[in-house]
Amino acid sequence: MKTKPFPLYPLAGIDNASARDDALQIGGDERRLYVRDALNVTISHTGRASMRPCLRKVSGLGLDSLWQSTLHRDVFGRLGEDWVRVDPLTWTTETLAEIGAGPVSHLVLNNVVLAAGASGIYQFDGQAAQRFTLDAPPAPMVQAGAGSLVPGAYGVAVAWLRGAMESPLSPMTQCKVEAAAALEVILPLCMDPTVTGARLYLTRPDGGELLRGEDYPIVLAQVSIALLPALGAAPAFQHMEPMSTGKYFGQWRGRLLSARANVLRFSEALAYHIHDPRHGFVQMPQRITFVHPVDGGIWVGQVDHVAFLAGASPADLQLIRKTAKAPVPGSAVAVDAETAGEAAGGGSAVVAWLADNGYVMGTADGATVEPGANAFAG
């Protein structure tokens, strides 16, 4: 008995969800054929199949979290507990910093590469790596000396400086002086070699808010204030702390994002190294499995679904539950508008992640597109 041949091409992809085999063949003007599985095969958008390129071993090193910068095409990764730069031609490594065990997330910010690891956030400017954040200094020691200050009680606090970057403010120390006295301020011991100076904040006699005083080189151990200087603005980073690291890392509307457990943290606007622990966070209902910002909000993976935080600032974010399928942890990637095609809508980039029904795309306005919703299972 002869069987009637049927054309194999064009292939439409994989369909392992349909129970009947005749559902795999679609006729008519848009004739196409689904397959149950496709191993080591790439199916193009025209429906042609081609063998995937084979793999070859290029290095015996235990490299992890490999990532290529869009800035200068440098390749970075983690080797043991070290953050390294990798030569993709020879696969030799250059140790940049000790970043800790576990995954490392990367991004480009203001022409430097940032890496978030277990030990903190580090930056690399093409020459050397260093800690991205500045720790808050301890409270200074203050005592009365000889000078010309108006009698009263003065408050003193200090912040570290790295060029124009300022650290969170230290706790305030108060000192009461009598007539013809001065403030002898003993600066805290600084263990960060990248710190270049210290900025003092002072109150006026007998109370008032802390206001900016003068800056001093870090080599000074003690500062004598015999006459109150002209005071400036209030401290910008009082009651704040260094931006914390996390398993997932991103940049959104002039802020850094980091996620650990079920908490998504934000840096201050355009002060990427500073975090407000009182207001700069969103607590999600489940453990976070990926974070990817888009123009209209932030896509956040959860244990059994994906959520969209819609809004333009942390205070305005609204939690919207989207897909009911569990995403694969860490599978989210940005997809440009040309690759995304019609899913990009107005030309904005989208986010794609894997779930048990295939890949899912999240648009910039919070919509989801599931091309394999009825074709993939498991």
C-alpha positions in Angstrom: 0.0 0.0 0.0 1.4 3.3 -1.1 1.2 6.2 1.3 0.8 9.7 0.0 3.9 11.8 0.6 3.5 15.1 2.4 5.9 18.0 2.3 8.2 18.4 5.3 8.8 22.1 4.9 8.1 24.7 6.1 8.5 23.7 9.7 6.6 25.8 12.3 8.5 24.6 15.3 7.8 22.2 18.2 4.4 21.1 19.4 4.5 18.5 22.2 1.2 19.7 23.7 -1.3 18.4 21.1 -2.4 14.9 21.7 -3.3 14.0 18.1 -0.7 13.7 15.4 -2.9 15.1 12.7 -2.9 18.4 14.7 0.8 18.8 13.8 0.0 19.4 10.1 -1.6 22.7 9.1 -2.9 22.9 5.6 -4.3 25.8 3.5 -2.5 28.8 2.2 -0.3 28.9 5.3 0.7 25.3 5.2 3.2 24.3 7.9 4.3 21.3 9.9 5.0 21.0 13.6 7.4 18.4 15.0 7.4 16.7 18.4 11.0 17.4 19.1 14.0 18.9 17.4 17.4 18.0 18.8 20.5 20.0 17.7 18.4 21.7 15.1 17.7 25.4 14.5 14.4 26.2 12.7 14.6 29.6 10.9 11.7 32.0 10.6 11.2 30.7 7.1 10.7 27.2 8.3 14.0 25.7 7.2 16.0 23.4 9.5 19.7 23.5 9.9 22.2 21.8 12.2 23.3 23.8 15.2 27.1 24.4 15.4 28.9 21.9 17.5 30.7 22.8 20.7 34.4 22.6 21.5 36.2 22.9 24.7 38.2 26.1 24.9 39.3 26.2 28.5 39.7 23.9 31.5 39.1 26.8 33.9 35.9 26.9 36.0 34.7 30.1 34.6 31.2 31.3 35.6 28.9 34.3 34.8 30.6 35.1 31.5 29.5 38.4 30.0 30.7 40.6 27.2 30.6 44.4 27.6 29.0 46.5 24.9 31.4 49.3 25.8 34.7 47.8 24.6 33.7 44.2 23.9 35.7 43.1 27.0 34.7 39.7 28.5 34.3 39.4 32.2 33.4 36.5 34.5 34.0 34.8 37.9 36.8 32.3 38.6 36.4 30.9 42.1 35.9 34.0 44.3 37.7 36.4 41.9 36.2 38.8 39.4 38.3 38.3 36.2 38.6 39.8 32.7 38.9 37.0 30.2 40.8 37.0 26.9 38.5 35.2 24.5 41.3 34.3 22.1 43.7 32.6 24.6 41.2 32.1 27.5 43.7 33.5 30.0 42.3 35.6 32.9 43.3 38.8 34.6 42.1 39.0 38.3 40.4 42.3 39.0 38.9 41.9 42.5 37.8 39.4 45.1 34.0 39.4 44.6 33.0 36.3 46.4 31.4 32.9 45.5 28.1 32.7 43.6 26.8 34.3 40.4 27.9 37.7 39.3 25.7 40.2 37.4 27.1 42.8 35.1 26.1 46.1 33.4 27.6 49.2 31.9 27.0 52.5 33.7 28.5 55.9 32.8 31.3 54.2 30.7 32.4 51.9 33.5 31.6 48.2 34.0 29.8 47.3 37.2 29.7 43.8 38.7 27.4 42.8 41.6 28.7 39.7 43.5 28.4 38.3 47.0 31.1 40.7 48.4 29.5 43.8 47.0 29.4 46.0 43.9 32.7 46.6 42.0 33.5 48.9 39.1 36.2 48.6 36.3 37.2 51.7 34.3 39.5 49.9 31.8 42.5 50.3 34.0 41.7 49.0 37.5 38.9 47.7 39.6 37.6 49.0 42.9 34.6 49.0 45.2 31.8 51.0 43.6 30.2 52.1 46.9 31.6 54.1 49.8 30.9 52.9 53.4 29.5 55.3 55.9 32.2 56.5 58.3 31.9 56.0 62.1 31.1 59.1 64.2 34.0 61.5 64.7 35.5 62.2 68.1 35.1 65.8 69.1 36.5 67.7 72.1 36.8 71.4 73.1 40.0 73.4 72.4 41.2 77.0 72.3 39.5 79.2 69.7 36.8 81.8 69.0 33.6 79.9 68.7 30.4 81.2 70.2 29.6 79.2 73.3 27.1 76.4 72.9 26.6 72.8 71.9 27.7 71.9 68.4 26.9 68.8 66.3 29.6 67.3 64.0 29.3 64.5 61.4 31.5 63.4 58.6 31.2 61.9 55.1 34.0 60.3 53.0 34.8 61.7 49.5 36.1 60.0 46.4 36.5 62.8 44.0 32.9 64.2 43.6 31.3 61.1 45.1 30.1 61.4 48.7 29.4 58.6 51.1 26.4 58.3 53.5 26.7 60.5 56.5 28.2 59.3 59.8 26.3 59.5 63.1 26.5 62.9 64.7 28.7 63.7 67.7 27.8 66.6 69.9 30.2 68.7 71.9 29.6 71.7 74.2 32.2 74.5 74.2 32.6 77.4 76.5 33.8 80.9 75.8 36.9 81.3 73.5 36.9 77.7 72.6 37.3 75.6 69.4 36.2 72.2 68.1 39.0 69.6 67.9 37.6 67.0 65.5 39.5 63.7 65.3 38.5 62.1 61.9 37.6 58.4 61.9 40.2 55.9 60.6 39.6 55.3 56.9 40.4 51.8 55.6 39.3 52.5 52.0 42.4 53.5 49.9 40.1 55.1 47.2 38.9 57.8 49.6 40.4 61.1 48.8 38.9 63.4 51.4 36.5 64.1 54.3 33.6 66.5 54.4 32.4 67.9 57.7 28.8 68.8 58.5 28.2 71.1 61.5 25.3 72.6 63.4 25.0 76.1 64.6 25.4 76.6 68.4 22.7 75.0 70.5 20.9 73.0 67.9 19.7 73.2 64.3 20.2 70.9 61.4 23.5 69.7 60.1 24.9 71.9 57.3 27.9 71.5 55.0 31.2 72.8 56.3 34.6 72.4 54.7 36.4 69.5 52.9 39.7 68.2 54.2 42.3 65.8 52.7 42.1 62.3 54.0 45.8 62.4 55.2 44.7 64.7 58.1 43.9 62.9 61.3 42.6 65.9 63.2 40.9 69.2 62.3 40.7 72.2 64.5 37.7 74.5 64.0 38.4 77.8 65.8 35.8 79.8 64.0 32.6 78.5 62.5 32.9 78.5 58.7 30.2 79.6 56.3 27.7 76.7 56.3 26.1 75.4 53.1 23.4 72.9 52.2 22.0 70.1 54.3 23.5 66.6 53.8 22.0 64.7 50.9 22.6 61.2 52.3 21.8 61.4 55.9 20.2 58.2 57.3 21.2 56.3 54.2 23.6 53.5 53.4 25.7 52.1 50.5 23.8 50.5 47.7 23.5 46.8 48.5 24.4 44.0 46.1 22.1 41.3 45.1 21.7 38.1 43.0 20.0 40.1 40.2 21.1 43.5 39.1 19.9 46.2 36.7 19.5 49.9 35.8 16.1 51.6 35.5 15.3 55.3 35.1 18.5 56.7 36.6 18.6 54.1 39.5 20.4 50.8 40.1 18.3 47.8 41.0 19.4 44.8 43.1 17.3 41.9 44.2 17.9 39.3 46.9 15.4 36.8 48.3 12.0 38.6 47.9 13.2 42.2 48.2 13.9 44.5 45.3 16.1 47.5 46.3 16.6 50.8 44.5 19.4 53.3 44.6 18.8 57.0 44.9 18.1 58.8 41.6 21.4 59.5 39.8 23.2 58.6 43.1 23.8 55.0 42.1 26.0 54.3 45.1 23.4 55.3 47.7 20.4 53.4 49.0 17.6 54.6 51.3 16.7 51.7 53.6 13.6 53.4 54.8 11.8 53.9 51.4 14.0 52.5 48.6 12.7 49.0 48.3 9.7 46.9 47.2 8.9 43.6 49.0 7.6 41.0 46.6 5.2 38.2 47.7 7.6 35.4 46.6 11.3 34.8 46.0 12.6 36.8 43.0 14.0 34.7 40.2 14.9 37.5 37.7 14.7 41.3 37.4 14.6 43.1 34.0 13.6 46.8 33.7 11.8 48.2 30.6 10.5 51.6 29.7 7.1 51.2 31.4 8.2 49.4 34.6 10.1 46.3 35.8 9.5 42.6 35.0 10.1 40.5 38.1 10.2 36.7 38.1 8.5 34.9 41.0 8.5 31.3 42.0 5.2 30.3 40.2 4.4 33.4 38.0 5.8 36.6 36.6 4.9 40.1 37.9 5.1 43.5 36.3 5.8 46.6 38.5 4.2 49.4 36.4 5.2 53.0 37.1 7.9 55.7 36.6 9.3 55.9 40.1 9.6 53.5 43.1 6.9 55.4 45.0 4.4 55.0 42.1 5.0 51.3 41.3 1.9 49.1 41.1 2.3 45.3 41.3 0.4 43.5 38.5 0.4 39.7 38.3 0.9 38.6 34.7 1.6 35.0 33.6 0.5 31.9 35.6 3.4 29.8 34.4 6.6 29.5 36.5 9.6 31.1 34.8 13.0 29.5 34.6 15.2 31.3 37.2 17.7 33.7 35.6 16.5 33.1 32.1 15.4 36.7 31.3 17.2 38.5 28.5 16.6 41.8 26.7 15.5 41.4 23.1 15.8 44.4 20.7 12.8 45.6 18.7 14.1 44.2 15.4 14.5 40.7 16.7 11.2 40.8 18.7 9.2 41.8 15.6 5.6 42.5 16.1 5.9 41.9 19.9 7.9 45.1 20.2 4.9 47.2 19.4 6.1 50.8 19.1 9.8 49.8 18.6 10.8 49.4 22.3 13.0 46.5 23.5 11.2 43.6 25.2 12.2 41.0 27.7 12.1 37.3 26.9 12.2 34.5 29.5 11.6 30.7 29.5 8.7 28.9 31.0 7.2 25.4 30.7 5.1 26.6 27.7 8.1 27.9 25.8 9.5 31.4 25.7 7.5 34.4 26.8 8.0 38.0 25.8 7.1 40.9 28.1 6.7 44.3 26.3 7.6 47.7 27.5 4.0 48.5 28.5 3.5 45.4 30.6 1.8 43.1 28.1 2.9 39.5 27.5 3.2 37.5 24.3 3.3 33.7 24.5 4.1 32.2 21.1 4.2 28.7 22.4 1.3 28.8 24.7 -0.6 26.0 23.0 2.4 24.2 21.5 4.8 23.6 24.4 4.3 21.6 27.7 6.8 20.8 30.3 
